[in-house]
Amino acid sequence: RRSLVMLDRFGDRAGALRLYEEFVQRLRRDLDADPSAETVAMGDALRAGRPLN
């Protein structure tokens, strides 16, 4: 999550969203698990153009 925030703060929202999507895919593929609600909220914020805290 820190990496998502840093990419967003440095203006690389596309990179942050790409990192989020890759993380979710890896989590599901390797661990058969879903991201936490907080992580999903960050992905939603990135897609909506809202700043990450």
PQR file with spaces between the fields and no chain letter, atoms N, CA, C, O and H, PARSE charges and radii, in Angstrom:
ATOM       1  N    ARG     1       0.833   -1.190    0.000 -0.4000 1.5000
ATOM       2  CA   ARG     1       0.000    0.000    0.000 -0.0000 2.0000
ATOM       3  C    ARG     1       0.874    1.248    0.000  0.5500 1.7000
ATOM       4  O    ARG     1       0.509    2.258   -0.602 -0.5500 1.4000
ATOM       5  N    ARG     2       2.004    1.191    0.656 -0.4000 1.5000
ATOM       6  CA   ARG     2       2.892    2.365    0.651 -0.0000 2.0000
ATOM       7  C    ARG     2       3.347    2.702   -0.759  0.5500 1.7000
ATOM       8  O    ARG     2       3.429    3.873   -1.130 -0.5500 1.4000
ATOM       9  H    ARG     2       2.300    0.371    1.144  0.4000 1.0000
ATOM      10  N    SER     3       3.640    1.683   -1.534 -0.4000 1.5000
ATOM      11  CA   SER     3       4.072    1.924   -2.916 -0.0000 2.0000
ATOM      12  C    SER     3       2.971    2.599   -3.727  0.5500 1.7000
ATOM      13  O    SER     3       3.251    3.471   -4.550 -0.5500 1.4000
ATOM      14  H    SER     3       3.573    0.731   -1.233  0.4000 1.0000
ATOM      15  N    LEU     4       1.728    2.203   -3.500 -0.4000 1.5000
ATOM      16  CA   LEU     4       0.609    2.836   -4.204 -0.0000 2.0000
ATOM      17  C    LEU     4       0.536    4.316   -3.858  0.5500 1.7000
ATOM      18  O    LEU     4       0.371    5.160   -4.739 -0.5500 1.4000
ATOM      19  H    LEU     4       1.501    1.495   -2.832  0.4000 1.0000
ATOM      20  N    VAL     5       0.661    4.627   -2.576 -0.4000 1.5000
ATOM      21  CA   VAL     5       0.600    6.020   -2.125 -0.0000 2.0000
ATOM      22  C    VAL     5       1.747    6.822   -2.728  0.5500 1.7000
ATOM      23  O    VAL     5       1.537    7.931   -3.219 -0.5500 1.4000
ATOM      24  H    VAL     5       0.795    3.942   -1.860  0.4000 1.0000
ATOM      25  N    MET     6       2.952    6.271   -2.695 -0.4000 1.5000
ATOM      26  CA   MET     6       4.102    7.007   -3.215 -0.0000 2.0000
ATOM      27  C    MET     6       3.973    7.254   -4.717  0.5500 1.7000
ATOM      28  O    MET     6       4.234    8.363   -5.183 -0.5500 1.4000
ATOM      29  H    MET     6       3.122    5.370   -2.296  0.4000 1.0000
ATOM      30  N    LEU     7       3.578    6.246   -5.471 -0.4000 1.5000
ATOM      31  CA   LEU     7       3.392    6.450   -6.906 -0.0000 2.0000
ATOM      32  C    LEU     7       2.344    7.523   -7.164  0.5500 1.7000
ATOM      33  O    LEU     7       2.526    8.372   -8.037 -0.5500 1.4000
ATOM      34  H    LEU     7       3.366    5.345   -5.092  0.4000 1.0000
ATOM      35  N    ASP     8       1.256    7.490   -6.416 -0.4000 1.5000
ATOM      36  CA   ASP     8       0.198    8.485   -6.578 -0.0000 2.0000
ATOM      37  C    ASP     8       0.711    9.881   -6.234  0.5500 1.7000
ATOM      38  O    ASP     8       0.438   10.839   -6.957 -0.5500 1.4000
ATOM      39  H    ASP     8       1.108    6.801   -5.707  0.4000 1.0000
ATOM      40  N    ARG     9       1.444    9.998   -5.149 -0.4000 1.5000
ATOM      41  CA   ARG     9       1.964   11.312   -4.739 -0.0000 2.0000
ATOM      42  C    ARG     9       2.936   11.891   -5.751  0.5500 1.7000
ATOM      43  O    ARG     9       3.010   13.107   -5.924 -0.5500 1.4000
ATOM      44  H    ARG     9       1.667    9.219   -4.562  0.4000 1.0000
ATOM      45  N    PHE    10       3.686   11.016   -6.423 -0.4000 1.5000
ATOM      46  CA   PHE    10       4.636   11.479   -7.429 -0.0000 2.0000
ATOM      47  C    PHE    10       3.996   11.645   -8.801  0.5500 1.7000
ATOM      48  O    PHE    10       4.685   11.891   -9.791 -0.5500 1.4000
ATOM      49  H    PHE    10       3.627   10.028   -6.283  0.4000 1.0000
ATOM      50  N    GLY    11       2.673   11.508   -8.853 -0.4000 1.5000
ATOM      51  CA   GLY    11       1.951   11.780  -10.086 -0.0000 2.0000
ATOM      52  C    GLY    11       1.839   10.612  -11.047  0.5500 1.7000
ATOM      53  O    GLY    11       1.443   10.793  -12.198 -0.5500 1.4000
ATOM      54  H    GLY    11       2.114   11.307   -8.049  0.4000 1.0000
ATOM      55  N    ASP    12       2.181    9.418  -10.591 -0.4000 1.5000
ATOM      56  CA   ASP    12       2.096    8.247  -11.466 -0.0000 2.0000
ATOM      57  C    ASP    12       0.885    7.398  -11.097  0.5500 1.7000
ATOM      58  O    ASP    12       1.021    6.261  -10.643 -0.5500 1.4000
ATOM      59  H    ASP    12       2.502    9.271   -9.655  0.4000 1.0000
ATOM      60  N    ARG    13      -0.286    7.961  -11.295 -0.4000 1.5000
ATOM      61  CA   ARG    13      -1.532    7.253  -10.966 -0.0000 2.0000
ATOM      62  C    ARG    13      -1.672    5.991  -11.813  0.5500 1.7000
ATOM      63  O    ARG    13      -2.125    4.960  -11.314 -0.5500 1.4000
ATOM      64  H    ARG    13      -0.396    8.884  -11.663  0.4000 1.0000
ATOM      65  N    ALA    14      -1.292    6.058  -13.077 -0.4000 1.5000
ATOM      66  CA   ALA    14      -1.378    4.873  -13.938 -0.0000 2.0000
ATOM      67  C    ALA    14      -0.469    3.768  -13.410  0.5500 1.7000
ATOM      68  O    ALA    14      -0.848    2.597  -13.411 -0.5500 1.4000
ATOM      69  H    ALA    14      -0.925    6.895  -13.482  0.4000 1.0000
ATOM      70  N    GLY    15       0.717    4.134  -12.962 -0.4000 1.5000
ATOM      71  CA   GLY    15       1.634    3.151  -12.393 -0.0000 2.0000
ATOM      72  C    GLY    15       1.088    2.559  -11.108  0.5500 1.7000
ATOM      73  O    GLY    15       1.228    1.361  -10.861 -0.5500 1.4000
ATOM      74  H    GLY    15       1.025    5.086  -12.961  0.4000 1.0000
ATOM      75  N    ALA    16       0.466    3.397  -10.289 -0.4000 1.5000
ATOM      76  CA   ALA    16      -0.125    2.919   -9.035 -0.0000 2.0000
ATOM      77  C    ALA    16      -1.266    1.952   -9.322  0.5500 1.7000
ATOM      78  O    ALA    16      -1.385    0.917   -8.666 -0.5500 1.4000
ATOM      79  H    ALA    16       0.353    4.370  -10.489  0.4000 1.0000
ATOM      80  N    LEU    17      -2.090    2.279  -10.284 -0.4000 1.5000
ATOM      81  CA   LEU    17      -3.207    1.398  -10.631 -0.0000 2.0000
ATOM      82  C    LEU    17      -2.704    0.078  -11.220  0.5500 1.7000
ATOM      83  O    LEU    17      -3.247   -0.987  -10.925 -0.5500 1.4000
ATOM      84  H    LEU    17      -1.994    3.120  -10.817  0.4000 1.0000
ATOM      85  N    ARG    18      -1.674    0.155  -12.043 -0.4000 1.5000
ATOM      86  CA   ARG    18      -1.083   -1.060  -12.614 -0.0000 2.0000
ATOM      87  C    ARG    18      -0.507   -1.944  -11.498  0.5500 1.7000
ATOM      88  O    ARG    18      -0.703   -3.160  -11.506 -0.5500 1.4000
ATOM      89  H    ARG    18      -1.233    1.020  -12.282  0.4000 1.0000
ATOM      90  N    LEU    19       0.198   -1.339  -10.548 -0.4000 1.5000
ATOM      91  CA   LEU    19       0.751   -2.085   -9.419 -0.0000 2.0000
ATOM      92  C    LEU    19      -0.362   -2.734   -8.606  0.5500 1.7000
ATOM      93  O    LEU    19      -0.244   -3.892   -8.206 -0.5500 1.4000
ATOM      94  H    LEU    19       0.357   -0.351  -10.542  0.4000 1.0000
ATOM      95  N    TYR    20      -1.433   -2.001   -8.361 -0.4000 1.5000
ATOM      96  CA   TYR    20      -2.574   -2.545   -7.616 -0.0000 2.0000
ATOM      97  C    TYR    20      -3.155   -3.763   -8.337  0.5500 1.7000
ATOM      98  O    TYR    20      -3.381   -4.805   -7.722 -0.5500 1.4000
ATOM      99  H    TYR    20      -1.529   -1.060   -8.685  0.4000 1.0000
ATOM     100  N    GLU    21      -3.392   -3.625   -9.630 -0.4000 1.5000
ATOM     101  CA   GLU    21      -4.001   -4.722  -10.390 -0.0000 2.0000
ATOM     102  C    GLU    21      -3.089   -5.946  -10.444  0.5500 1.7000
ATOM     103  O    GLU    21      -3.564   -7.078  -10.352 -0.5500 1.4000
ATOM     104  H    GLU    21      -3.208   -2.778  -10.129  0.4000 1.0000
ATOM     105  N    GLU    22      -1.785   -5.726  -10.591 -0.4000 1.5000
ATOM     106  CA   GLU    22      -0.836   -6.845  -10.585 -0.0000 2.0000
ATOM     107  C    GLU    22      -0.821   -7.533   -9.222  0.5500 1.7000
ATOM     108  O    GLU    22      -0.763   -8.760   -9.141 -0.5500 1.4000
ATOM     109  H    GLU    22      -1.399   -4.806  -10.665  0.4000 1.0000
ATOM     110  N    PHE    23      -0.873   -6.739   -8.156 -0.4000 1.5000
ATOM     111  CA   PHE    23      -0.887   -7.299   -6.807 -0.0000 2.0000
ATOM     112  C    PHE    23      -2.124   -8.171   -6.594  0.5500 1.7000
ATOM     113  O    PHE    23      -2.021   -9.281   -6.072 -0.5500 1.4000
ATOM     114  H    PHE    23      -0.919   -5.742   -8.222  0.4000 1.0000
ATOM     115  N    VAL    24      -3.284   -7.671   -6.995 -0.4000 1.5000
ATOM     116  CA   VAL    24      -4.527   -8.427   -6.820 -0.0000 2.0000
ATOM     117  C    VAL    24      -4.461   -9.739   -7.603  0.5500 1.7000
ATOM     118  O    VAL    24      -4.850  -10.787   -7.088 -0.5500 1.4000
ATOM     119  H    VAL    24      -3.368   -6.769   -7.419  0.4000 1.0000
ATOM     120  N    GLN    25      -3.978   -9.689   -8.825 -0.4000 1.5000
ATOM     121  CA   GLN    25      -3.863  -10.912   -9.631 -0.0000 2.0000
ATOM     122  C    GLN    25      -2.923  -11.918   -8.972  0.5500 1.7000
ATOM     123  O    GLN    25      -3.236  -13.106   -8.899 -0.5500 1.4000
ATOM     124  H    GLN    25      -3.662   -8.838   -9.243  0.4000 1.0000
ATOM     125  N    ARG    26      -1.771  -11.443   -8.493 -0.4000 1.5000
ATOM     126  CA   ARG    26      -0.796  -12.324   -7.853 -0.0000 2.0000
ATOM     127  C    ARG    26      -1.347  -12.923   -6.571  0.5500 1.7000
ATOM     128  O    ARG    26      -1.148  -14.106   -6.294 -0.5500 1.4000
ATOM     129  H    ARG    26      -1.517  -10.478   -8.553  0.4000 1.0000
ATOM     130  N    LEU    27      -2.036  -12.108   -5.794 -0.4000 1.5000
ATOM     131  CA   LEU    27      -2.622  -12.572   -4.537 -0.0000 2.0000
ATOM     132  C    LEU    27      -3.632  -13.686   -4.796  0.5500 1.7000
ATOM     133  O    LEU    27      -3.639  -14.704   -4.103 -0.5500 1.4000
ATOM     134  H    LEU    27      -2.198  -11.147   -6.020  0.4000 1.0000
ATOM     135  N    ARG    28      -4.474  -13.486   -5.790 -0.4000 1.5000
ATOM     136  CA   ARG    28      -5.493  -14.493   -6.113 -0.0000 2.0000
ATOM     137  C    ARG    28      -4.869  -15.752   -6.710  0.5500 1.7000
ATOM     138  O    ARG    28      -5.267  -16.869   -6.379 -0.5500 1.4000
ATOM     139  H    ARG    28      -4.468  -12.659   -6.353  0.4000 1.0000
ATOM     140  N    ARG    29      -3.898  -15.564   -7.585 -0.4000 1.5000
ATOM     141  CA   ARG    29      -3.262  -16.714   -8.241 -0.0000 2.0000
ATOM     142  C    ARG    29      -2.420  -17.531   -7.254  0.5500 1.7000
ATOM     143  O    ARG    29      -2.531  -18.755   -7.200 -0.5500 1.4000
ATOM     144  H    ARG    29      -3.575  -14.657   -7.854  0.4000 1.0000
ATOM     145  N    ASP    30      -1.588  -16.852   -6.483 -0.4000 1.5000
ATOM     146  CA   ASP    30      -0.632  -17.559   -5.622 -0.0000 2.0000
ATOM     147  C    ASP    30      -1.216  -18.009   -4.292  0.5500 1.7000
ATOM     148  O    ASP    30      -0.831  -19.055   -3.769 -0.5500 1.4000
ATOM     149  H    ASP    30      -1.498  -15.857   -6.527  0.4000 1.0000
ATOM     150  N    LEU    31      -2.133  -17.237   -3.744 -0.4000 1.5000
ATOM     151  CA   LEU    31      -2.653  -17.536   -2.409 -0.0000 2.0000
ATOM     152  C    LEU    31      -4.149  -17.811   -2.376  0.5500 1.7000
ATOM     153  O    LEU    31      -4.707  -18.123   -1.324 -0.5500 1.4000
ATOM     154  H    LEU    31      -2.446  -16.388   -4.169  0.4000 1.0000
ATOM     155  N    ASP    32      -4.801  -17.692   -3.541 -0.4000 1.5000
ATOM     156  CA   ASP    32      -6.252  -17.872   -3.607 -0.0000 2.0000
ATOM     157  C    ASP    32      -6.949  -17.014   -2.547  0.5500 1.7000
ATOM     158  O    ASP    32      -7.833  -17.477   -1.827 -0.5500 1.4000
ATOM     159  H    ASP    32      -4.348  -17.439   -4.396  0.4000 1.0000
ATOM     160  N    ALA    33      -6.522  -15.750   -2.478 -0.4000 1.5000
ATOM     161  CA   ALA    33      -7.044  -14.820   -1.472 -0.0000 2.0000
ATOM     162  C    ALA    33      -7.423  -13.509   -2.146  0.5500 1.7000
ATOM     163  O    ALA    33      -6.967  -13.203   -3.248 -0.5500 1.4000
ATOM     164  H    ALA    33      -5.804  -15.374   -3.063  0.4000 1.0000
ATOM     165  N    ASP    34      -8.254  -12.755   -1.474 -0.4000 1.5000
ATOM     166  CA   ASP    34      -8.659  -11.434   -1.939 -0.0000 2.0000
ATOM     167  C    ASP    34      -7.926  -10.368   -1.139  0.5500 1.7000
ATOM     168  O    ASP    34      -7.524  -10.613   -0.001 -0.5500 1.4000
ATOM     169  H    ASP    34      -8.625  -13.004   -0.579  0.4000 1.0000
ATOM     170  N    PRO    35      -7.747   -9.183   -1.725 -0.5600 1.5000
ATOM     171  CA   PRO    35      -7.107   -8.099   -0.986  0.2800 2.0000
ATOM     172  C    PRO    35      -8.000   -7.617    0.151  0.5500 1.7000
ATOM     173  O    PRO    35      -9.212   -7.835    0.144 -0.5500 1.4000
ATOM     174  N    SER    36      -7.386   -6.966    1.116 -0.4000 1.5000
ATOM     175  CA   SER    36      -8.142   -6.421    2.244 -0.0000 2.0000
ATOM     176  C    SER    36      -9.070   -5.307    1.763  0.5500 1.7000
ATOM     177  O    SER    36      -8.888   -4.756    0.677 -0.5500 1.4000
ATOM     178  H    SER    36      -6.402   -6.789    1.122  0.4000 1.0000
ATOM     179  N    ALA    37     -10.052   -4.989    2.577 -0.4000 1.5000
ATOM     180  CA   ALA    37     -10.996   -3.913    2.243 -0.0000 2.0000
ATOM     181  C    ALA    37     -10.257   -2.592    2.047  0.5500 1.7000
ATOM     182  O    ALA    37     -10.618   -1.802    1.174 -0.5500 1.4000
ATOM     183  H    ALA    37     -10.199   -5.437    3.459  0.4000 1.0000
ATOM     184  N    GLU    38      -9.236   -2.351    2.847 -0.4000 1.5000
ATOM     185  CA   GLU    38      -8.464   -1.107    2.729 -0.0000 2.0000
ATOM     186  C    GLU    38      -7.742   -1.045    1.379  0.5500 1.7000
ATOM     187  O    GLU    38      -7.701    0.007    0.741 -0.5500 1.4000
ATOM     188  H    GLU    38      -8.943   -2.992    3.556  0.4000 1.0000
ATOM     189  N    THR    39      -7.185   -2.155    0.957 -0.4000 1.5000
ATOM     190  CA   THR    39      -6.485   -2.190   -0.324 -0.0000 2.0000
ATOM     191  C    THR    39      -7.464   -2.021   -1.481  0.5500 1.7000
ATOM     192  O    THR    39      -7.164   -1.319   -2.447 -0.5500 1.4000
ATOM     193  H    THR    39      -7.218   -3.010    1.475  0.4000 1.0000
ATOM     194  N    VAL    40      -8.618   -2.650   -1.395 -0.4000 1.5000
ATOM     195  CA   VAL    40      -9.650   -2.490   -2.426 -0.0000 2.0000
ATOM     196  C    VAL    40     -10.095   -1.029   -2.494  0.5500 1.7000
ATOM     197  O    VAL    40     -10.293   -0.491   -3.583 -0.5500 1.4000
ATOM     198  H    VAL    40      -8.862   -3.221   -0.610  0.4000 1.0000
ATOM     199  N    ALA    41     -10.252   -0.392   -1.348 -0.4000 1.5000
ATOM     200  CA   ALA    41     -10.648    1.021   -1.319 -0.0000 2.0000
ATOM     201  C    ALA    41      -9.600    1.889   -2.011  0.5500 1.7000
ATOM     202  O    ALA    41      -9.939    2.870   -2.674 -0.5500 1.4000
ATOM     203  H    ALA    41     -10.091   -0.829   -0.463  0.4000 1.0000
ATOM     204  N    MET    42      -8.342    1.530   -1.858 -0.4000 1.5000
ATOM     205  CA   MET    42      -7.286    2.281   -2.543 -0.0000 2.0000
ATOM     206  C    MET    42      -7.401    2.110   -4.057  0.5500 1.7000
ATOM     207  O    MET    42      -7.251    3.076   -4.804 -0.5500 1.4000
ATOM     208  H    MET    42      -8.067    0.733   -1.320  0.4000 1.0000
ATOM     209  N    GLY    43      -7.662    0.903   -4.502 -0.4000 1.5000
ATOM     210  CA   GLY    43      -7.855    0.677   -5.935 -0.0000 2.0000
ATOM     211  C    GLY    43      -9.043    1.453   -6.465  0.5500 1.7000
ATOM     212  O    GLY    43      -8.983    2.026   -7.554 -0.5500 1.4000
ATOM     213  H    GLY    43      -7.783    0.118   -3.895  0.4000 1.0000
ATOM     214  N    ASP    44     -10.120    1.474   -5.701 -0.4000 1.5000
ATOM     215  CA   ASP    44     -11.310    2.240   -6.096 -0.0000 2.0000
ATOM     216  C    ASP    44     -10.991    3.726   -6.192  0.5500 1.7000
ATOM     217  O    ASP    44     -11.424    4.400   -7.127 -0.5500 1.4000
ATOM     218  H    ASP    44     -10.169    1.009   -4.817  0.4000 1.0000
ATOM     219  N    ALA    45     -10.233    4.237   -5.225 -0.4000 1.5000
ATOM     220  CA   ALA    45      -9.858    5.654   -5.227 -0.0000 2.0000
ATOM     221  C    ALA    45      -8.986    5.976   -6.441  0.5500 1.7000
ATOM     222  O    ALA    45      -9.168    7.012   -7.080 -0.5500 1.4000
ATOM     223  H    ALA    45      -9.880    3.690   -4.466  0.4000 1.0000
ATOM     224  N    LEU    46      -8.053    5.100   -6.755 -0.4000 1.5000
ATOM     225  CA   LEU    46      -7.205    5.322   -7.928 -0.0000 2.0000
ATOM     226  C    LEU    46      -8.043    5.390   -9.196  0.5500 1.7000
ATOM     227  O    LEU    46      -7.840    6.272  -10.030 -0.5500 1.4000
ATOM     228  H    LEU    46      -7.906    4.258   -6.236  0.4000 1.0000
ATOM     229  N    ARG    47      -8.977    4.468   -9.343 -0.4000 1.5000
ATOM     230  CA   ARG    47      -9.837    4.454  -10.539 -0.0000 2.0000
ATOM     231  C    ARG    47     -10.716    5.698  -10.624  0.5500 1.7000
ATOM     232  O    ARG    47     -10.998    6.191  -11.716 -0.5500 1.4000
ATOM     233  H    ARG    47      -9.142    3.751   -8.666  0.4000 1.0000
ATOM     234  N    ALA    48     -11.146    6.204   -9.474 -0.4000 1.5000
ATOM     235  CA   ALA    48     -12.043    7.363   -9.438 -0.0000 2.0000
ATOM     236  C    ALA    48     -11.288    8.691   -9.500  0.5500 1.7000
ATOM     237  O    ALA    48     -11.904    9.752   -9.596 -0.5500 1.4000
ATOM     238  H    ALA    48     -10.917    5.804   -8.586  0.4000 1.0000
ATOM     239  N    GLY    49      -9.959    8.631   -9.444 -0.4000 1.5000
ATOM     240  CA   GLY    49      -9.176    9.862   -9.490 -0.0000 2.0000
ATOM     241  C    GLY    49      -9.084   10.584   -8.166  0.5500 1.7000
ATOM     242  O    GLY    49      -8.680   11.746   -8.114 -0.5500 1.4000
ATOM     243  H    GLY    49      -9.459    7.769   -9.365  0.4000 1.0000
ATOM     244  N    ARG    50      -9.458    9.903   -7.091 -0.4000 1.5000
ATOM     245  CA   ARG    50      -9.348   10.513   -5.762 -0.0000 2.0000
ATOM     246  C    ARG    50      -7.941   10.302   -5.218  0.5500 1.7000
ATOM     247  O    ARG    50      -7.332    9.265   -5.481 -0.5500 1.4000
ATOM     248  H    ARG    50      -9.786    8.959   -7.134  0.4000 1.0000
ATOM     249  N    PRO    51      -7.416   11.260   -4.467 -0.5600 1.5000
ATOM     250  CA   PRO    51      -6.072   11.094   -3.903  0.2800 2.0000
ATOM     251  C    PRO    51      -6.051   10.016   -2.827  0.5500 1.7000
ATOM     252  O    PRO    51      -7.034    9.805   -2.118 -0.5500 1.4000
ATOM     253  N    LEU    52      -4.917    9.342   -2.720 -0.4000 1.5000
ATOM     254  CA   LEU    52      -4.733    8.354   -1.663 -0.0000 2.0000
ATOM     255  C    LEU    52      -4.197    9.055   -0.427  0.5500 1.7000
ATOM     256  O    LEU    52      -3.439   10.019   -0.530 -0.5500 1.4000
ATOM     257  H    LEU    52      -4.118    9.514   -3.297  0.4000 1.0000
ATOM     258  N    ASN    53      -4.589    8.573    0.726 -0.4000 1.5000
ATOM     259  CA   ASN    53      -4.120    9.173    1.986 -0.0000 2.0000
ATOM     260  C    ASN    53      -2.846    8.529    2.440  0.5500 1.7000
ATOM     261  O    ASN    53      -2.302    8.902    3.480 -0.5500 1.4000
ATOM     262  H    ASN    53      -5.205    7.790    0.810  0.4000 1.0000
